[in-house]
């Protein structure tokens, strides 16, 4: 019976606070509400205390003075919840009181005061937060390190470097992350040293931030981390080396293509594609046959980025991979390499069962611009998938073949607005007098911001005016940017 009564009392308290939330939102006796809520901050039930602090937070500025006063309450639970609520309100009025609270006798109050500066972000808190990095309580140290990350203040560098040796792994991890965001010469060497931390989560975050430094000093230490006993570290390291794009990482990443962990192999393949070194071609060709589908996909994508002709035949073979996303990646890679030996296999890929593969095949054929693709691309205009039809149309516009040109001008004559809409750049480049009206009709029916921008910049006054009107009607703001690379210019291909 006792427990039933206790549960009922707690329910009543929670419902009272919930009612106050509703009443406070309409301004009902707010001072009285706050007094009740301040009492609820002392309640033994955690749910009641949390609800009260949340309600005070929602009351905003009107609750600040009460909460600042509550920071001196004799009850530590009240002070703790007041510090939390003040951090949520984010008022600079609370800065000095919260700085004082960083020296409160209660660790919970100090922790919430440090946490509050994650939200309030006032430079006055930097030195007090640095001092809090030496607090006897690990949670206070953790919150202090976290709050320093928004400052990126060089005053925090040495104290955070010292925190890399904290007895608590969470503190060391946070210190590593914060240091990684500060642009200071001292940081790199400190993080390199932290690569030897006994805790894998610390080493993992260090690897990520070292990859973002773009500093050549980190390459060799990261290469060593590719052999870390923890697979997550090895994965992060491969990613980091890919970001750095340093040729020294090529051979170690090639070795990582044989790592026992499939995700490490995948990341290594991706990184080699970002570095684009021809030494990786043969190993990536081998990786394109890996039993792991994600590795095959990343290997084929990397081969496309490197653009070495040795990859053409293996990529053609990958067009028969059982996984559609691997076939698509192979198609894209062949389009990047632009080798004419890929034309017939890509034409076959226009009939792939997967629409994404067919679409990519049309794009790739448009990149290669071989006349053999014209009739198959015209056939692809009957594809059931809209994206495939659009990609085929764009590809035809890029192939300098009389059949493709005749087909598009026939579409223009027949007022096939759907075809003209995706091939509008072709018609702008042709600049045939009298076609402006139908292009404007296409803009008004199928227009996009990109199409309107191209009209504005193409050099035809009639299309420019139409673009300005379209933008006004559709709520866009356009600014003339003529002369961009690849942008269509009126009459450039007459």
N, C-alpha and C positions, 0 to 999 in steps of 0.2 A: 504493500500500500504506500509506503514511504517513497519508493521509486516512482510510482505513478504520480504522486503529488508533485515530486520534484520535476518530472517531465512536463507536467501541466504548467507549473510555474515558469519553466524555461520557455515553453511555447507562448505563454502570455507575454513574456518579456520581448521575445523576437517579434511577435505580432505588434506590440506597442511601438517598437522601433520602426517596423515596416509602415505603420500608420503615420508615424512622424515624418517619414520620407515623403509621403503623399501630402501631408499638411504643410511641410516646410516648402514644398514646391509652389504652393499658392500663398505663401507668406503668413501662415496661421501662427500667431503668437510665437515668433521665432525665438525670442530670448528665453521663453519658457521651454520651448522645445530643446534648446541647447543645454539648459540646465539639467533636463531629464537625461539627455544623451551623455552629458558628462558623468552623471551617476552610472549610466550603463557601461561606461568605459571601465568601471571598477568591478563589474559583475564577474562572478566566478566562472560563468559559462563563456567559452571562447566564441561561440556563434553570436551571442549577444554583443560581446565586445567588438567583434568584427563588423557587425551590422551598424553599430553606433559610430564607429570610425568612418565607415563608408558614407553614412548619412551626413556626418559633419563635413566630410570632403565635398559632398554635393552641395552643401550650403555655401561653400566657397568663402569669399571675403568676410561675410558676416560672422563666420565662426573663428576667424583667425585669432582675435584677441583672447577669446576663451581658451583656445588651444595653446597659445603661448603661455597663458597663465597656468594651464594644466601641466606644462613642462616642469613646473616646480611643485606639483602635487606630491604629497608624502607617499602616495601609493605608486610604486614603480610600474605597475601595469597601466595606470592612467597615463604616466609620462611616456611610456613606450608607445601606446596607441595614439597619443597626441602627436608625437614625432612622426609617426607613420602618416597620419592625416595631413599634417602640414606639408609633408613632401608631396602628397597627392594634389594639394591645392596650388602649390608652386608659386607662392607669393614671396617676393624678396623681403617683405616685412619680417619674415620668419628666419632670415639668414643668421643674424647675430644670436638669437635665442637657440637656434639649432647648433651653432658653433659651440656655444656654452654646453649644450647637451652632449657634445662629443666627449665631455669629461665627467658625465654622470656616473654615479657609483654602480648603476645597473648596466650590465653588458647589453641587455635587450634595448635599452634606451639609446645607448651609444651606437648600436648596430642600426637602429631605425633612423637616427639622426644622420649617420653617414649615408645610408640609403637615400634619404631625402634629397641629398645633393646630386643624385643622379638626375633628378627632375628639375631642381631649382637652378642649378648651374650658374653659380655666382663666383667670380674670381676671389672674393674674400675667403672662400672656403678652401682654397688650394693648400695653404700652409697648414691649417688645422687637419685637413685630410692626410697630408704627408705625415704629420705627427701620429695620426690614428693608424698608420701602417705598422706602428710599433706596439699597438694595443695588445694587452695580454690575451684578449679573446679573439679566436680565429675568425669568427663571423664578422666582428667589427673590422678586422684587417681586410677581409674579403670585400666588404661593402665599401671601404675606403678606397681600395684599389679600383674597384668598379666605377666609383664616382669620379675618379681622376681621369677616366678615359675621355670624357667630353672636353677636358681642358686642353689636352695636348701641350701642356705647359712644361718647358724644359727644366723647371725647378724640381719636377717630380722624377726626372730621369734617374739620378743617383739613388734616391730612396726606393724606386721601383726595381732598380738593378739589385739592391740589397734584398728586396722582397723575393727575388728569384731563388734565394736560399732559405726562405721561410720553411718552417717544419711542416706546414700544411700544404698538401699538393694543390688544393683548390686556390689557395692564395697565390702560389707560384704560377699556376695556370693563368689566373686573371692578370697578374703582373706581366706575364709574357704577352698577353693579348693587348694590354694597354701600351706597353713599350713598342709593340709592333705598329702602333698608330702614330707614334711620335717621330718626326723627322729630326733625328739627331745622330751624329756620327758615333756616339758612344753605344748606341742601341745594338748595332749589328754584332759587334764582338760579344756583347753580353748574351744575345740570343744564340749565337753560335755555341757559346759555352753551355747554354741551357739545353742544347741537343743531347747532352749526356745525363740529363735528369733521370732519376730512377723511375719516375712515373710516366707511363706511356701517354696519358692524356696531356701532360705538360709538353712532352716532346712533340706530340701531334700538333698542338696549337703553335708551337715554335716553328715547325716546318712550314706551316701555312703562311705565317707572317714573313719568314725569311724569303719565301718565293715572291713576295710582293715588294721586297726592297729594291729589286733590280740592281743589286750590288754584286759585282763579280767575286767578292771575297766569300760569298756564301756557297758558291758552286761546289767546291771540293768537299766541304762539310756535308752538304746535301747528298752528294754522290755516296759518301760513306753511309748516310742514313738510308739509302736504298737497300742496305743489308740489315736493317734493324730487325730484331726478332719479332716485332709486332707488325702484322700485316697492314693495319690502319696507317701506321707511320710510313710504311713503304708506299702505300697508295698516295698519301698526301705528298710524299716526297716526289713521286713521279709527276704529279700535278704541278708542284712548285718548279721543278726543272723545266717543264714545258712552258711555264710562264716566263722563265728567265731566258729561254731560247739560246743557251750557250752551247757551242759545239763540243765542249769538253764532256757534256753529259751524254753524247750520242752512244758511245760504246757501252757505258753502264746501263743505259736505257734499253739497248739491244739485248744485253744480258737479262734484263728484267722481263723481257718478253717470254722468258722461260720460267718465271717465278711460279712457285707452287700454287699461289693464290690467283684465281682468275681475274679478280678486280685489279690486282697489281698489273697483270699482263695487259688488261684493257687500258689502264691509265698510261702505261708505258707506250703503247701504240699511239694513243692520242698525243702524248708529249712529243714523240718523234715526228708526227705530222706537223706540229707547231714549229719545230726546229728546222724542218725541211732540208735535212742533210742526206745526200744521195747514198751515204754509207748504210742508211737504214732500209734501202729499197728491198734487197734480197731477204733480210730478216722479216720485213713486213709482209712480203709475198708469202713466206712460210706461215706467218701469223694469220694470214687471210684464210688459212685452212684449219685454224685452231678449232677444237671441239666446242669452245665457248662462243655463242652467237654474238655476244657483245664485243668480244675481242675481234672476231671477223669483221664486224661493222666498223670498229675503230681503225683496224688495219687497212681496210679498203679506203676509208675516208682519208687516212694519212697518205696513202699512195697517190690519191688525187691531189693532195696539197703539195707533194714533192714534184709531181708532174714529170716523172722519168718514164721514157718510152718502154723500158723493160717491164713496167707494170701492166701494159695494155693487155697482153694475152692472159695473164692471171686474173685480171679484172673481168675480162670477157667470160672466163670460166666461172667467176663468181656470180654472173648473171643468172646462173642456174641454181644458186643457193636456195635451200628450202625455206629460209626466212626472208620475208618480203623486205624488211628494213635493211637487210644486208644487200639484197639485189638493188634496192634504191640507192644505197651508198655507193655501190659499184658503178651504177649508171651515172651518178653525179661525178664520180672520179673520172670516168671516161670523158665526160663533157669538159672537165677541167684540163685534161691532158690534150684533148683535141687532135687525136690521131685518127687518120682516115680509115685505118684498119678496123676501127670500132663502129663504123657506120652501119654495116649490115646487121651486126648483133644488136645495135641500138634500135634499128628498124623492127627487129623481131620483138624487142622489149616493149614496143608500142602496143603489143597484144598481150602483155602480161596480165595475169588475173587480178593484180592489185593496181588500183587506180593511181596510187602515189608513185608507183614504179613507172606507169605509163606516162604520167605527167612529167616526171623527171627525164624520161627518155626523150620526150618532145623538146624539153629545154636543152638537153645535151646535144641533140641534133641541130638545134638552132645555134648553138655555140660553135659546132664544127663547120656548119654552113656548106655541106656537101649536096650537090644537085640530086644525088640519088635519093635523098630523103624527101623530096618535094611531093611526089605522088602518095607515099605513105602518110605524110603529114596532112595532106588533103583528105585522105581517108579517115584520119584521126579526128577530123572535124565532125564525124558522125558518132564519136564516142559517147557513151551514155553519161559520162562524167563531165560536168561543166568545166572543171579546172583543166582537164586534159584538152578539151576543145580550145580553151583560151590559150594554153601553152603552145598548142600546135599552130594557132593563128599567129602568135608572136614570133614563133620560129620561122614560119613562112615569110613573114615580113623582113626577117634578117637575112634570108638566103637570096643572093643575087642571081635568080634564075627566072627566065621569062615566064615559065609556067606558074611560079609562085606570084609573080607580079600580076600576070593576067587574072589569076584567080582572085586576088584581092581587089583589083579594079572592077571585076565582075560583081563582087560583093558590094562595092561602092555603087555601081550602076543599079543593082537590084535593091539598094537601100537596106542591106542586111546590117542593121544597126548593132546587133550583137557581135558580129565579126568586126565591124569598123571600130567598135568600142575598145576591143583588145589590141587592135592594130593601128590605133590612131597615130602613134609615133611614126609609123611607116608613111601615112598619108601626109603628115606634116612635113616630113623630109622630102617627099615628092613635090609638095607645094603646088599642086595643080590648081590653077585659077578656077574659081567657081565651086570648089569643094568645101569652102568655109561653112556654108549654111548647114550642110549635113553633119559636119563635125560639131557644130554648135548644137544641133539637135541631139547628137550622141552625148555631148556634155550634159545637157539638161535632163536626159533620160538615165544615163548610166554613170554620170560624173562622180569623180572622187577628188579629194584635195590634191593628189598627185597629178591627176589629169589637168585640173584647173591650173596648177602651177606651171605645167609644161605649156599650156596654151598661153599663159601670161608671158612666158619667157621666150616663145618661139620666134618672135620678130614679125608676126602678122598682126596688124592693128585691130582687125576685126575679131580675131580670136582672143586678143588681149582684152578687149572690151567685154566680150562674152564671159571670160574668166572672172573679171572683176564683178560683173553682175551676178554670176553664179555664186561667188563667194559671199556676196552681200545677202543674197536670198537664203543661203544655207548656213549662215553664221560663222564663216571662216574669215580669217585675216591672212591675206596673201601679200608678200613683198617680192618685187621683181628681182630675180637672181639670174640674169642672162649669162650664157657662156659656160655653164657647168659641164663637166665631162660626161659625155654620153647623152646629153639632153638634145632632143630633136630641134632642129632649126628649120624654119620654113624655106623650102626649095633647095636644101643643101644637096639633094641627090636627084636633081632634075634629069 
